[in-house]
């Protein structure tokens, strides 16, 4: 069972930037794909972005395009989410996720990820 631990959340002003980190407890196929979801108050969990181990395949959710980037440090079993030009509507709990594969269609997550972190809260003030 892979354990995923997020860090880096906090309070930031609109227009600012923030970097989230996620550390996996082990390597292997369970973290072939690692990525991020978010859930705002009273909303469903939303796919943000994910990347394969090689870094050659990045999948973007609608919210990530143009402002968010993902990177991996495979030696440390870590991923990072760089968030720029943050908006109040980016306020959410951000969850790290991993799995052997990912299926997305038109920016929407369809399946493949199996493990989840407990989340880190990002609050963007206006």
Steps between C-alpha positions, in 0.01 A plus 500: 500500500658823385481790741485846346569807710434850376657820627526865408143618537414826665359846456603708200370819346336504161762528228758323709672167459530185704681169468350180632701185556402138525721219625427135432607234747630268231590481137379247248201475273270650761648840423544464126258788480480768767276799500273743675131543557320766695170537677348837577233542766167354389648379170607168361861397481659636184793370299781755477808348343701178484826377356659169416825386655701592191356848494416459134127484547317770691123512525331828577166571654320813392609691810870435447553620148716810480556547874600171660797278426603162638844356545646182644809398689506125450804455721296633792162360395363852498288721284447871513216724395602853408197726509525850360262793471278348763136601519251477786323222309817291534423470869466130572648200667762364262550125492793305367420181316693219336452181309631278225318693228258782435208535266379845409264633236484864404661607825274285713629214711356161417700258710826317565624664818477295817663682788418829667654731752306673774525837335639844570290814518569792269317822573522790258384831636364778282 
